[in-house]
Amino acid sequence: MRIAQVAPLYESVPPKLYGGTERVVSHLTDELVRQGHEVTLFASGDSITSAELVPACPRALRLNRECRDSLVWHFAMLEMLAPRTSSFDIVHFHIDYLHFPLSRRLGIKRLTTLHGRLDIPDLRAIYDLAPDEPVISISDSQRAGLPHAHWIDTVYHGLPLDMLSLNDKPSGYLAFLGRISPEKGADEAIRIAVRAGMPLRIAAKVDRVDRDYFETTVRPLMDHPLVEFIGEINDRDKQEFLGNATAVLFPIDWPEPFGLVMIEAMACGTPVIAYDHGSVPEVIDDSVTGRIVRDLYSAVDAVKTIGRISRKACRNRFEERFSVSRMANDYVKVYKRIIQETESKKSVSLNVAYNHAANGRSDPAARTVLHSRD
């Protein structure tokens, strides 16, 4: 199958540091190549992939201080894609709704995985205008923000089985990995750790938009001797950081679409203590791969008993549910379904036009179809 993957340009594929969407695109792309598909990746020029790379910008935009308008580069990427769409069996977009005007008018066989939060009222405007645009959710709960969208399927993220490995001898600290922002709950993680009397290590990035929250809410809490702030880490550092943790804290306060850190932790055998929002009940099996809790007090109680969870069971459940091969296989099934449905609709349209022409209709398009079959 000839497949195009269209990635966001904010991070490279895979990301050098933080970046969930681009990391998923990387794993998916390389697994599709491994399975024998012909894959073309549209991404930043500093991406590393086993697919054919079409560089849409010289390097990823988030860490590029010279970039002033990221939309320019995304629309430039779509201009690069447009003349090549007929050479692909399917185009898989990961850039939200930016391509809708182009892909709808070109009639591209396509699907879009929506990686972000959808409970934003403004989004309804574009989906009201594109009610038949085929989209994929990364959790069932993600759909609540846009229930009327044309949902094709839910495909959970997956990771290579050899990316992270089981560590059944943790070092006795709690871990927080991801992004410093109000909805991710770094301040709540500190409160949980301090109240439980357990060391907390924080490996996270701080975006400009969240700098004020970091300085006014999180940084003052970091003065506690149990708290250590590491900053952003890369994939190579995750094995030690997550694998040595007794548990990962995930005290989110928003409708998390998926939460890649949860399955990264499970891959290391590390259980997750997570607040019951968004995708959490779909990803975490309570009392098997972690604990789903309601508030700070129940989280502290979970810390005290988290050692009862089998780290081997965490790893086993990761392998059963969240491997990259399972993710790729799920997407290939969706690709084939969309291609088949598109071809069936095209065949029906041609037959209708042919019948009209055969019955003497004067429609020029119908006459063209008739002559093309002679």
N, C-alpha and C positions, 0 to 999 in steps of 0.2 A: 504494500500500500504506500502511496506517495502522500506524505503528511507534512504540512507546514505548522510549526509551533511559533506563535507570535507572543513574545514576552514583553513585560514592562522594561523600561530602560533605566529605572532608578538605581538598580543594582545590576551587577554582572550576573551571568548564569554559568556556574553557581555564584552566589554572593561571596565577596571577600570576607565580610563580617556578617552583620544582621541582614535578614531578608528572607521571609517565608515563601512568598509567591515564586520568586526567581529560583529558590532552592527546589521547590516542587517541580517547576518546569525543567530544571536540569535533570533531576532523577527520572522524570517521565521520558524526556527526550532520549537520554542515553539507554534507557531500558527498551524503548521502541526500536532503536538502532540495533541493540543486542538481539532483539527478536526477529530481525531481518527486514524491517521496514525501511523505506527510503525517506529520511527525515531532513527537512530544512528548518533551521532555527533562525528566526529574525530576532536579534538581541544586540546588546552593546558590543563594541569591537573587542573589549577585553574579556569576553566570555570564553570559556573552555568547554568544548563539546565534541562528541564523536560524530555528530551530525554535520551537514554542510552549514556553515555559519554565514549569514548575511548580516554584516555589521551595519546597524542603523545609526550609530554614533560612535566616535572613537573610543569612548570609555563611559562607564556607568555615571549617571548624572548626580546622584545624591552626594557623593564625595568630590564632585568636580566643581570647584569654586568658580570656574569661569561660566558655568551654566546659569543663565538668568531666566529662561523660559523652557521648561521641560516639554510642554505641549508641542513646540516646534519640532522637536526630534521625533516625537511619536507620530505626528502627521507626516513627517518626511519618511518614516518607516512604512506607513501605509501607502505612500506613493511608490516606494520601492516594491511593495508587495503587489499592487494592482495589476501591472502587466504580466505577472507570473501566475496569477490565480488559476488559470486554465491548466497549468501543468501539475496541479495537486488534486488528489482524490478528495481531500478534506483539509480545511484550514481550521486550526484550533487556536482561538484567541484567548489571551489572559490579560487583556487591557481594558476590562470593564466594557463600557458602551462606546468608546471612542470610534470604533470601526463601523458602527451600525449604518450610517448613511452610505458608506462605500460598499460594504458587503451586501446590503439589501439591493442596491441598484445594479450591482454586477451579478447578482444571483449566485454568489459563491456558496458551494457546499461547505457548511461551517457549523461550529458550535463555540460557545463561550463559557469558560469556567469563571464564575464570579467568586473571587477570593476575599472580598471585603465585607464590611457591614452593610446591610441593606435597609435598615430602619431609618432612612433619611428621606423625608417627605419630597425633596426635590427630585429624587430618582423616578417618581411616578410619572413625571412629564415625558421622559424619553420612552419608558416602557408602555405608556398609553399610546404612543405613536408607533411603537414596534411590538405589538402584542404577540406576534408569532415568532419573534426572535428566539432561536433555540438556546437555552442556557442550562448550565449544570451547577448544582449546589454542592458544596463540600461538607454539608451536614443538613439533615432535614430541618433542624431548627433555624438555619439561616434563611429559609424561605419565608418565615413569618413576616419579614419586612416588606416583601413583594409577593404576596400570595397569588396575584393574578398574572405573574410572568409565565412564559411558556417553558415550564420546567420539563426537561427531558429525562433527567436522572439525578441521583446523588452519588458522587464518587468520593469516597474518603481518601485522604492523602496516604502515601506509602513511602517507605524508605528502603534502600538496599540493605539486605540482611547483614552484610559484612561491614557496614558503615560504623556501627557501634556494637559493642559486645557486652555480655553479662559480667557484672562485677558483684559478687555475692559477699564482699567484705568491705562495706562502706566505712568512711572515716569519721562519722559522727557529727555531721553538720547538715543544715538545711540549705537548699539552693533556690535561687530565683533567677530565671533566665529569660531574656527577651528585650522589652522596651520599657523605659521609664515613662509612664503616662498614667493619668488618673484611672483610666479604665482597666489597666493591667494590675494595679494594686500593689506597687512596691512598698508604699507606706504601710499597708495592711500586713504585708509579709513581715516587715520589721516588727510590728506589734505582736504578731503571732509568735515569732521566734523569741522575742524578749520575754513575753509572758510564759512561754514554755521553758525558758532558761536554756535554749539551745543555740549554738552559733549559726549565723546566717551569712552566706556568701552570695553577693549580687553581681551577676554578669549581665550587663544591659547597656543599651545605647540610650543617649538622650538627644532627641530631635530638637531643633530650634523652637518648634511650637510648644514643646513641653519643658523648656528651660526654666520658666517661672515656677511651674509645679515642682520641679526638681529642687530648685534653690530654696523655695519657701516651705515646702511640705516634707520632702524626702531627706534632703541633706541634714537638717537639724537632727533627725532621728538616727543618722549614721554615726553620731558621736558616741553611741553606746558601744562598749567594748565587745559585745557579742557580734557586731555587724562589720562586715568587710565588703567594700565596694571595689570590684575588679574592673568594670567597664566592659566594652564590647569584646567578645571572643570569636574566634573562627571555628570552623568544623573540627579542626585538628585538636582543639582544646576541649571540645565537648565531652569526649570520652572520659577524661580525668575529672572534669568539673561535675558532670551529671553522674558518672559511674561511682564516684566516691561519696556522693551525697546519701544521707539516710532517707531523705524524701525531697521532692521538689514541691515548692509552694506555688499555687496557681490561684490566688485570691481575686479573681477578676470581678469587675463590676460593670459588665456590658454583655451584649449578646454575641459572644465570641463565635465567629464562623466555624473555626476548627480548633486551632491551638496546637501547632506543630510540636511545641516543646513537650507536650504530654506524651506523644509517641516516641520522641527522642529519649525521654526519661525511661519509658517502658522498655526500649531497646537495650538500655543498660541494666535493666532489672530494678530500676529505682521507682518506687511507688510515688504517686502524685496526690497531694492534698489540695482539692480544688473546690471553689465555690460553685454552687448549683446554678449556673447561668449558661445560656447558649448551647454549644455543642457538648459541654462537659458530660452529661449523662449518656451521650452516644459514644463517646470515646473511652471514658473510664468505666470499668466494671467495678462497682462499689465493693470493697472488701477483697477484691481480687487483684486489681492493678492500682489501687489507691483508695482514698476515701472522699466521698462527695459530701460536703458540709454546708451549713447555712450561714455561719457567722464566725466571728473571731473566737468565741468561746468553744464552739464545737470543733474548730480547727485546732485549737490548743489541745483539746482532748484527743484528737486524732494523732497529733504529734506524739503523744505519750504512748499510744498503742500501735503506731505504724510499723514497728518492728515485727509484729505478728504476721504481716503480709509476706508471702514467699516471693523473693526476688526472682527465682526461677520461673514461678507462675507468671510474673509480669513479662518476662522475656518470651515465654511460650505464647502468651496472648498477643503480644506484638507480632510474632511470626505468623500467627494464625490470621490476624485481621489487618495488619498494616504494612505488608511487604510491598515493595515497588512493583514486583511482578503482578500482584493482585490488582494494584492501581492501574497499571498499563493494560492488563487484560480487560478490566472494566471499561476503560476508554475505547479500546479497539472494538468492543461490542457496540458501544454507542456510535462510533464512526461508521461501522457497517450498517447499522440501522438507519442512520441519517442518509447515507449514500443510497441505500435501497429505497427508502421512502421518496427521496428526491427523484430518482430514476423512475419510480412508479408514477409519480405525479406528472413527470415530463411525458411518459408514455401515454397516460390518459389524455393529456392536452393535445398530443399529436393525433391520437385517434379521433378525438372530437373534431379537430380541424380537418382531418382527412374525410370524415363522414360528411361534414358540412360541404366540403368541396365536391365530394362524389354526388351529393344531392343537388348540385347545381348552384350552390350559394356563390355570390359574387365577391365575397371577402377576398382581397388580394392575398392576405397571409394564408388563407385556406388553399387558394389556387397554387401557391408556392409549395405547400406541403404535398399536394396531389402530384404536381410535376416531379417533385423530388423522389416520389415512389415509383415513377414510371421507368 
